[in-house]
Structures are given as structure tokens and as C-alpha cells.
Amino acid sequence: MRVLVADDAVLFRRVMAEVLSSLPGVEVVGQAPNGKIAIQKVRELRPDLLTLDMEMPEMDGLAVLDALKAAGELPTVIVVSALTRHGGRLTMQALQKGAFDFITKPDTASAEQSREALRIELAPRLKALALRLGVRGILRGASPVASPAAAVPRETVTRETAPALGSVEHRMNRLVSAAKPELVLIGVSTGGPNALAAMLPSLPGNLGVPVLIVQHMPPVFTQSLAENLDAKCTLRVCEAADGMMAEANTVYIAPGGRQMRLAPGTEGRRTIQITDDPPENNCRPAVDYLFRSVANHFPGRAMGVILTGMGSDGTLGLRLLKRHGCFVIAQDEASCVVYGMPKAAVDAGVADAVLPLESIASRIASVVKGLGI
């Protein structure tokens, strides 16, 4: 995987290049100190991946994305953002303009700690990206890109659809409770902001139930995500806060860097609790954490939706929800940015429906309104 690093800070460029070069299968082919030079080097070097600082002289990251996209030269982009409200807003815009994913600049005491923080952030993303590029290469008849950070088993690239998925779906459907769900739970990670921006506006404003979302994100960024989605949706969208009551026709996004769960409140109301409990699946917020709380306190009263993302967060929580007859939707492989979390749910046999992203909102509305599954 050929990578170009664009950042105006000399020290950060050096550290980033060192970390990337230490990952198997990665070659850093160039560095750029500003947006204009980044565009020139993309055209000269044709990298597979551009790591792009959002705030640079000459041209900022958003301008770089616009220029490369207009010229039809946009490589895969991982945004590198400051952990600030402004950085969060810029990152949301960059994802809308086609960036693959983002990381935040580490706030650490030493260069070595920064290297380790970047390695933890970059390794799984480049592994997922290598798989994605490999599949594209196979479809185009080219040699697949070697996977960095860890070897990707060949069968994950050429894997066929799980056998007898129809029969599994049929059996799971028979277990679904006849009662209409009172809650919609959504778990999502890599590719999530764009997936949510495409799906949530299609939900009706009178859906009639609360929607709770765990999107893997750091602190601050989820506020920008909520504001961005609220402007697009007929449902109200907000970042959840501790003590809020889960109200119908409102979407609650777990705050970045914290856990969100649902607990019984007074007079049958449902209370959102925000905690600093430890990460699960290396994630905070974690999908499993939310799903488990609903399975324990509101058995059989929710439906689960698992969207694009790396890893398997959410599958254990979906197993608990299924024990009480909850209906589960998984996004299909073709419409995922990374087919990780949905794949884990499908492989575990807990998905009742595997749907393209554009069909998920209508199915949610249909199930919630009792019009069929």
C-alpha cells in the first residue's frame, strides 16, 4: 500500500511516516507540508492512501478533497483531525466529501507514546482498507494490495455468502415477538457518519419510538455528528446526556469516549445513563454495552440494527436481544464501507434481515409500525 502523508507539522509528518513504514505491506512514498503540494504529489505519485491533515496552509484539507475529487484523482483518504469542536466539524464535512475514515492527533507526553497511539489507530484501519482495495483489485483483474498490520486470510477476500442464510433467516423470523418494538437500537463504526446521513433522514418524523445510536467516535466529535444529522432529519437528533428520558421521535447518539445504557425510570419511563465504565471490544462507547442494557431491562421490546464498521462489536449484545425475540437488521456487504460488524452478526446467525443501506429505513419503519417484518 503506497501512502502519502500530508501535514504542516514537520515532527508529526516524521512520526506518522515512521509508524506507517513500520506496518507490513506499507510504503510511504512521499510527504507534503501543505495542501497545494499534497495535490501535486497525489498526481505525481498516485498513492493508494492519503493521510490528510485538516488544517494546513495554502489549502486546507477540505479544499484538497474538493480539488482532487473535481479532477477525478481522489485516492482513499484518512483524515487526521484535532480533537476539538472545530476539528469535529471539519471531519464531518471531510467524510461527506468522500474520506474513508478519520483519526485524531494524539495528545501525549512523548514521541514514543504518540507513535504507539497512532499505531493503535492506524493498524486496524489499514487492515480493513487493504481488504477493501484487495477486493477491488480482484474485481478489476489486478493483483490485490498486501494487507498491512496483520495478514488477512485469503478466505476473507474470496468468502462466499454464508450457506443456508435463507433458512437461518426463516428460523429466526419465527422467533420474533409479535409485539411491535418500543425502541430502535443502532450500532455503527467505520463509514457510519455517511451511512447515518443516508439512512436516518428516510425515517418518518412520526416514527413513534426513540432511536439510540452508538457510533464509535472520540469525545467532541459526536456533538458535531448530532448537529449535522439533526439538520437533515425530520426526527430530532441530539447527543445523549446523562439523565435524559428516551422520548419518541428522538434520536440519541452516545457521546464519544463514554458509555451509554438504558435503565428503567419512574412511571415506566426509560432513562439514559452515561457512564465512564471501561471500554468493551476496545471501544467506548461500545455497541454491546447499550444492547446488553436494553436486553436486560427491556426484554423483547427493541429492534437492533447493525451497520458498517470494523470488528465485531454488537454481536454479543444482539445475541442477548435475540433471546427475547427482538428483530435484527444487518447491512449487506455491498453497501458497507467495512463489512465487519454486520458480517459478525450474520455469521453468528442473529440477523433476521440482511439489507442494502437504502432499504433499511423503510424496514425499520415497517417493523415499528407493525406492518410486517
C-alpha positions as CSV (number, residue, x, y, z in Angstrom):
1,M,0.0,0.0,0.0
2,R,1.6,3.3,-1.2
3,V,0.9,6.1,1.3
4,L,1.3,9.9,1.0
5,V,1.4,11.9,4.3
6,A,0.1,15.5,4.2
7,D,0.6,17.6,7.3
8,D,2.1,21.0,8.0
9,A,3.9,20.0,11.2
10,V,7.4,18.6,10.4
11,L,7.6,16.5,13.6
12,F,4.1,15.0,13.1
13,R,4.9,14.1,9.5
14,R,8.0,12.3,10.6
15,V,6.3,10.4,13.3
16,M,3.4,9.4,11.0
17,A,5.7,8.3,8.3
18,E,7.7,6.2,10.8
19,V,4.5,4.5,12.1
20,L,3.2,3.8,8.7
21,S,6.5,2.4,7.5
22,S,6.6,0.0,10.4
23,L,3.4,-1.7,9.3
24,P,3.9,-4.7,7.0
25,G,2.9,-4.1,3.4
26,V,3.0,-0.2,3.7
27,E,5.4,2.1,1.8
28,V,5.4,5.8,2.5
29,V,6.1,7.3,-1.0
30,G,6.0,11.0,0.0
31,Q,5.2,13.8,2.4
32,A,3.6,17.2,1.8
33,P,3.7,20.2,4.1
34,N,0.6,21.9,2.7
35,G,-2.5,21.3,0.6
36,K,-1.1,22.5,-2.8
37,I,1.9,20.3,-2.6
38,A,-0.3,17.4,-1.5
39,I,-2.3,17.8,-4.7
40,Q,0.9,17.9,-6.8
41,K,2.2,14.8,-5.1
42,V,-1.0,12.8,-5.5
43,R,-0.8,13.5,-9.2
44,E,2.9,12.5,-9.4
45,L,3.0,9.5,-7.1
46,R,-0.5,8.0,-7.4
47,P,-0.7,6.8,-3.8
48,D,-3.3,4.2,-2.7
49,L,-3.8,6.2,0.5
50,L,-3.5,9.9,1.5
51,T,-3.4,10.8,5.2
52,L,-4.7,14.3,5.3
53,D,-4.4,17.0,7.9
54,M,-7.5,19.2,8.0
55,E,-5.8,22.5,9.0
56,M,-2.9,23.3,6.7
57,P,-1.6,26.5,5.0
58,E,-2.1,27.3,1.3
59,M,-5.0,24.8,1.0
60,D,-6.8,23.1,3.9
61,G,-7.9,19.5,3.9
62,L,-11.4,20.3,2.7
63,A,-10.1,22.3,-0.3
64,V,-7.7,19.4,-1.1
65,L,-10.6,16.9,-1.1
66,D,-12.7,19.2,-3.4
67,A,-9.8,19.7,-5.8
68,L,-8.9,16.1,-6.1
69,K,-12.5,15.0,-6.4
70,A,-13.2,17.5,-9.1
71,A,-10.1,16.3,-11.1
72,G,-11.2,12.6,-10.6
73,E,-7.9,11.9,-8.8
74,L,-9.2,11.3,-5.2
75,P,-7.3,8.4,-3.6
76,T,-8.6,6.8,-0.4
77,V,-8.2,9.4,2.4
78,I,-7.9,9.0,6.1
79,V,-8.4,12.4,7.8
80,V,-6.1,13.4,10.6
81,S,-8.0,15.8,12.9
82,A,-7.5,17.8,16.0
83,L,-9.6,16.7,19.0
84,T,-11.7,19.9,19.1
85,R,-15.2,21.0,18.3
86,H,-13.8,22.7,15.2
87,G,-11.9,19.6,14.3
88,G,-15.0,17.6,14.7
89,R,-17.0,19.8,12.3
90,L,-14.2,19.7,9.7
91,T,-14.1,15.9,10.0
92,M,-17.8,15.5,9.4
93,Q,-17.5,17.6,6.3
94,A,-14.5,15.6,5.1
95,L,-16.4,12.3,5.5
96,Q,-19.2,13.8,3.5
97,K,-16.8,14.7,0.7
98,G,-15.6,11.1,0.5
99,A,-12.9,10.4,3.1
100,F,-12.7,6.8,4.2
101,D,-12.3,7.3,7.9
102,F,-10.5,9.6,10.4
103,I,-8.1,9.5,13.3
104,T,-7.3,12.2,15.9
105,K,-3.9,13.6,16.6
106,P,-2.6,12.1,19.8
107,D,-2.3,14.3,22.8
108,T,0.6,12.5,24.5
109,A,3.7,13.4,26.6
110,S,6.3,11.9,24.3
111,A,7.1,11.0,20.7
112,E,7.1,7.3,21.6
113,Q,3.6,7.5,23.2
114,S,2.4,9.3,20.0
115,R,3.9,6.6,17.8
116,E,2.1,3.9,19.8
117,A,-1.2,5.8,19.8
118,L,-1.0,6.3,16.1
119,R,-0.1,2.6,15.6
120,I,-3.2,1.5,17.5
121,E,-5.4,3.8,15.4
122,L,-3.9,3.1,12.0
123,A,-3.2,-0.6,12.0
124,P,-6.9,-1.8,12.0
125,R,-7.9,0.9,9.5
126,L,-5.2,0.0,7.1
127,K,-6.0,-3.7,7.5
128,A,-9.7,-3.0,6.6
129,L,-8.6,-0.7,3.8
130,A,-6.2,-3.4,2.4
131,L,-9.0,-5.9,2.3
132,R,-11.3,-3.4,0.5
133,L,-8.6,-2.5,-2.0
134,G,-7.8,-6.2,-2.5
135,V,-11.4,-7.0,-3.3
136,R,-11.5,-4.0,-5.8
137,G,-8.3,-5.4,-7.4
138,I,-9.7,-8.8,-7.8
139,L,-12.9,-7.4,-9.4
140,R,-10.7,-5.4,-11.8
141,G,-8.4,-8.4,-12.5
142,A,-5.4,-6.8,-10.8
143,S,-3.1,-8.0,-8.0
144,P,-4.6,-7.4,-4.5
145,V,-2.9,-5.0,-2.2
146,A,-0.9,-6.8,0.5
147,S,-2.5,-6.4,3.9
148,P,-0.6,-4.3,6.5
149,A,-0.5,-4.8,10.2
150,A,-1.8,-8.4,10.1
151,A,-2.3,-11.0,7.4
152,V,-5.8,-11.1,6.1
153,P,-6.8,-14.8,5.5
154,R,-7.4,-15.3,1.8
155,E,-10.8,-16.8,2.5
156,T,-12.0,-13.4,3.9
157,V,-11.4,-11.9,0.5
158,T,-13.0,-14.7,-1.6
159,R,-15.6,-15.7,1.0
160,E,-19.0,-16.6,-0.4
161,T,-22.3,-15.7,1.2
162,A,-22.9,-17.9,4.3
163,P,-24.6,-21.1,3.3
164,A,-28.3,-21.5,4.0
165,L,-28.7,-17.9,5.0
166,G,-32.3,-18.0,3.9
167,S,-33.1,-20.9,6.1
168,V,-31.4,-19.2,9.1
169,E,-33.4,-16.0,8.4
170,H,-36.6,-18.1,8.2
171,R,-35.9,-19.8,11.5
172,M,-35.0,-16.5,13.2
173,N,-38.1,-14.8,11.9
174,R,-40.3,-17.4,13.5
175,L,-38.8,-16.5,16.9
176,V,-39.5,-12.8,16.5
177,S,-42.1,-11.5,19.0
178,A,-45.4,-10.4,17.6
179,A,-45.2,-7.2,19.7
180,K,-44.2,-4.0,18.0
181,P,-40.8,-2.8,19.2
182,E,-40.7,0.2,21.5
183,L,-37.1,1.1,20.8
184,V,-34.7,1.1,17.9
185,L,-31.0,0.4,18.6
186,I,-28.3,1.1,16.1
187,G,-24.6,0.2,16.2
188,V,-22.2,1.5,13.6
189,S,-18.5,2.3,13.2
190,T,-16.3,3.0,10.2
191,G,-18.3,4.6,7.4
192,G,-21.0,5.4,10.0
193,P,-21.5,9.2,9.6
194,N,-22.3,8.8,5.9
195,A,-24.4,5.7,6.4
196,L,-26.4,7.5,9.1
197,A,-26.7,10.6,6.9
198,A,-28.1,8.5,4.1
199,M,-30.4,6.3,6.3
200,L,-31.8,8.5,9.2
201,P,-33.4,11.2,7.0
202,S,-35.6,8.5,5.4
203,L,-37.2,7.6,8.8
204,P,-40.5,9.3,9.3
205,G,-40.8,12.1,11.8
206,N,-43.7,10.3,13.5
207,L,-41.8,7.0,13.9
208,G,-43.3,6.8,17.4
209,V,-40.3,5.3,19.3
210,P,-36.9,6.5,20.5
211,V,-33.8,5.7,18.4
212,L,-30.5,5.1,20.3
213,I,-27.2,5.0,18.4
214,V,-23.7,4.0,19.3
215,Q,-21.2,5.3,16.7
216,H,-17.6,4.6,17.5
217,M,-16.1,8.1,17.9
218,P,-13.9,10.1,20.3
219,P,-15.1,12.9,22.6
220,V,-16.4,16.1,21.0
221,F,-17.0,14.6,17.5
222,T,-20.4,13.1,18.4
223,Q,-21.7,16.6,19.1
224,S,-20.8,17.6,15.6
225,L,-22.3,14.4,14.2
226,A,-25.6,15.0,16.0
227,E,-25.8,18.6,14.8
228,N,-25.1,17.5,11.3
229,L,-27.8,14.8,11.3
230,D,-30.3,17.0,13.1
231,A,-30.2,19.4,10.2
232,K,-31.1,16.6,7.7
233,C,-33.7,14.6,9.6
234,T,-37.4,15.1,10.5
235,L,-36.7,13.2,13.7
236,R,-34.9,15.3,16.4
237,V,-31.2,14.2,16.7
238,C,-29.1,15.0,19.8
239,E,-26.0,13.9,21.6
240,A,-27.3,12.0,24.7
241,A,-26.7,13.3,28.2
242,D,-26.9,11.5,31.5
243,G,-30.5,11.5,32.9
244,M,-32.3,12.2,29.7
245,M,-35.5,10.4,29.2
246,A,-35.7,8.4,25.9
247,E,-38.6,10.1,24.1
248,A,-40.4,9.0,21.0
249,N,-39.3,10.5,17.7
250,T,-35.9,11.5,19.0
251,V,-32.5,10.1,18.1
252,Y,-29.9,9.9,20.8
253,I,-26.3,9.5,19.9
254,A,-23.9,8.1,22.6
255,P,-21.3,10.8,23.5
256,G,-17.8,10.0,22.2
257,G,-15.4,8.5,24.8
258,R,-18.2,7.4,27.2
259,Q,-20.6,4.5,27.5
260,M,-24.4,4.8,27.1
261,R,-27.0,2.4,28.6
262,L,-30.8,2.5,29.1
263,A,-32.4,1.9,32.5
264,P,-35.9,1.9,33.9
265,G,-37.1,5.2,35.2
266,T,-40.1,6.4,37.2
267,E,-43.6,5.8,35.9
268,G,-42.4,3.4,33.3
269,R,-40.1,5.9,31.6
270,R,-36.7,5.0,30.2
271,T,-33.7,6.8,31.5
272,I,-30.5,7.2,29.5
273,Q,-27.4,6.8,31.7
274,I,-23.9,8.0,30.5
275,T,-21.0,6.3,32.4
276,D,-17.2,6.1,32.4
277,D,-17.3,2.3,32.6
278,P,-14.3,0.7,30.9
279,P,-14.1,0.1,27.1
280,E,-15.6,-3.1,25.6
281,N,-14.2,-4.5,22.4
282,N,-11.6,-1.7,22.7
283,C,-14.5,0.7,22.2
284,R,-16.1,3.4,24.3
285,P,-18.9,3.9,23.5
286,A,-19.5,0.3,22.8
287,V,-22.5,-1.2,21.0
288,D,-22.6,-4.3,23.2
289,Y,-22.8,-2.1,26.3
290,L,-26.0,-0.4,25.1
291,F,-27.6,-3.6,23.6
292,R,-26.9,-5.6,26.7
293,S,-28.6,-2.9,28.9
294,V,-31.7,-3.0,26.8
295,A,-31.8,-6.8,26.7
296,N,-31.6,-6.9,30.5
297,H,-34.0,-4.2,31.4
298,F,-36.4,-4.1,28.4
299,P,-36.5,-7.7,27.1
300,G,-38.3,-8.2,23.8
301,R,-39.1,-4.5,23.4
302,A,-36.5,-3.4,21.0
303,M,-35.2,-4.0,17.5
304,G,-31.5,-4.0,16.7
305,V,-29.7,-2.6,13.6
306,I,-26.0,-3.2,12.9
307,L,-24.3,-1.1,10.2
308,T,-20.9,-0.7,8.6
309,G,-17.9,-1.0,10.8
310,M,-14.7,-2.8,11.7
311,G,-14.6,-5.6,14.3
312,S,-17.5,-7.5,15.9
313,D,-18.8,-5.0,18.5
314,G,-22.6,-5.5,18.8
315,T,-22.8,-9.2,18.1
316,L,-22.8,-10.3,21.8
317,G,-25.5,-7.7,22.5
318,L,-27.6,-8.9,19.6
319,R,-27.4,-12.5,20.9
320,L,-29.0,-11.3,24.2
321,L,-31.6,-9.3,22.3
322,K,-32.5,-12.4,20.1
323,R,-33.1,-14.5,23.2
324,H,-36.1,-12.3,23.9
325,G,-37.4,-12.4,20.3
326,C,-36.1,-9.0,19.1
327,F,-35.9,-8.4,15.3
328,V,-32.4,-7.6,13.9
329,I,-31.3,-6.0,10.7
330,A,-27.7,-6.2,9.3
331,Q,-26.4,-4.0,6.5
332,D,-25.3,-6.0,3.5
333,E,-21.7,-6.3,2.3
334,A,-22.1,-4.4,-0.9
335,S,-23.3,-1.2,0.7
336,C,-20.8,-1.3,3.7
337,V,-17.6,0.7,3.8
338,V,-16.2,-2.1,6.0
339,Y,-18.1,-5.4,6.3
340,G,-17.0,-6.3,9.8
341,M,-19.7,-5.7,12.4
342,P,-22.6,-6.8,10.1
343,K,-20.6,-9.8,9.0
344,A,-20.0,-10.9,12.6
345,A,-23.8,-10.7,13.2
346,V,-24.7,-12.6,10.1
347,D,-22.1,-15.3,10.8
348,A,-23.5,-15.6,14.3
349,G,-27.0,-16.3,12.9
350,V,-28.6,-13.3,14.7
351,A,-29.6,-11.3,11.7
352,D,-33.3,-11.6,10.6
353,A,-32.8,-9.4,7.5
354,V,-29.6,-8.5,5.6
355,L,-30.4,-5.4,3.6
356,P,-28.7,-2.7,1.5
357,L,-28.4,0.6,3.3
358,E,-31.1,2.3,1.1
359,S,-33.7,-0.3,2.2
360,I,-33.0,-0.2,6.0
361,A,-35.1,2.9,7.0
362,S,-38.2,1.6,5.3
363,R,-37.8,-1.8,7.0
364,I,-37.3,-0.1,10.4
365,A,-40.5,1.9,9.9
366,S,-42.4,-1.1,8.8
367,V,-41.4,-3.2,11.8
368,V,-42.0,-0.4,14.3
369,K,-45.5,0.4,12.9
370,G,-46.4,-3.3,12.9
371,L,-46.8,-3.6,9.2
372,G,-44.7,-6.8,9.0
373,I,-41.1,-7.9,9.1
